[in-house]
Amino acid sequence: MTETFSAEELDAAFTQFQKTVADVADHRDWDVWADQFTEDADYVEHAYGTMHGREEIRVWINKTMNEFPGSHMTGYPSLWHVTDPSTGRVICEVDNPMRDPGDGSQFTATNITILTYAGDGLWSCEEDVYNPMKFGLMARKWCDRAAELGTLDAPARQWLETTGAMFGRRK
């Protein structure tokens, strides 16, 4: 039988989750983010697959968010969220803005995240639903703009010349 949580408890847990996410965005300590999951949690990521367990999630998130484009994202704020006490879930839209390439222009893409609460401030599952092509095109446009401005750094250039090449020069 699945434990049920009130909307208030889910909201409070999600508020804390978002505070931790904001802190991680500032300090880039992805271990703190991974610690929000139960030891046996699953993380479903449609482009990378499913990670099983907190430690597998930890390894994956550290690698992913320390490489371009994750390394150039400045925050992960929720634009809206809803709670479903009957399933213990919080569903939200997450914004993923890139840092300023040097002229104040903004590049971002969003995803839908489904979090399943386990109690005691921990989450047993996260699933991110998004269009990888949309993220790739956004990152490519960021790289093109940074290159025009002379601010394209080595990690972004490497991505642009390898993975980014598949996104073509679409305006």
C-alpha positions, 0 to 999 in steps of 0.5 A, spaced: 500 500 500 502 506 498 503 511 503 499 518 502 501 525 504 497 531 504 497 537 499 500 541 505 506 536 506 507 535 499 508 543 498 512 543 504 517 538 501 517 541 494 519 548 497 525 545 500 527 541 494 526 547 490 531 551 496 536 545 495 536 546 487 537 553 488 543 552 492 546 547 488 545 552 482 549 557 486 554 552 489 554 547 483 554 541 489 550 536 486 552 531 491 547 535 496 542 534 490 542 527 490 542 526 497 534 528 496 533 521 494 532 515 497 537 510 497 533 506 492 530 511 488 529 511 480 531 517 476 527 516 469 531 521 464 528 520 457 535 521 453 540 518 458 535 512 461 533 510 468 538 511 474 537 506 479 539 508 486 541 514 489 549 513 488 547 511 480 543 518 480 549 521 484 554 519 479 550 521 473 548 528 475 555 530 477 557 528 470 551 531 466 551 537 470 559 538 470 559 538 462 556 542 457 550 544 456 549 543 464 555 546 466 552 553 463 545 552 466 544 558 471 538 555 475 532 550 475 526 554 477 519 551 477 515 555 473 509 552 476 507 546 480 501 541 482 501 536 487 497 530 487 496 527 494 493 520 492 499 518 488 504 522 493 507 526 486 509 533 485 508 535 477 512 541 475 515 545 469 522 547 470 526 552 467 533 551 464 536 558 463 543 558 460 548 563 462 549 570 459 553 569 452 555 576 453 550 581 450 544 579 455 541 575 450 537 569 454 537 562 452 532 557 455 528 550 455 523 547 459 521 540 462 516 537 465 518 533 472 514 528 476 517 527 483 514 522 487 515 523 495 517 518 499 516 522 506 521 525 511 524 530 505 526 524 500 524 523 493 523 516 491 523 517 483 524 523 479 522 523 471 524 528 467 519 529 460 522 533 455 524 534 447 531 533 447 531 536 440 529 542 443 534 542 448 539 541 443 537 547 438 537 551 444 544 549 446 546 550 439 543 557 438 547 559 445 553 556 442 552 560 435 551 567 439 557 566 444 561 564 438 559 571 435 561 574 441 567 571 442 565 568 449 565 561 446 569 557 452 572 550 450 567 545 453 562 549 449 566 549 443 567 541 444 560 540 444 559 544 438 564 540 434 561 534 436 554 533 439 552 540 437 553 538 430 547 534 429 543 540 431 545 544 424 545 551 423 538 553 424 535 560 426 
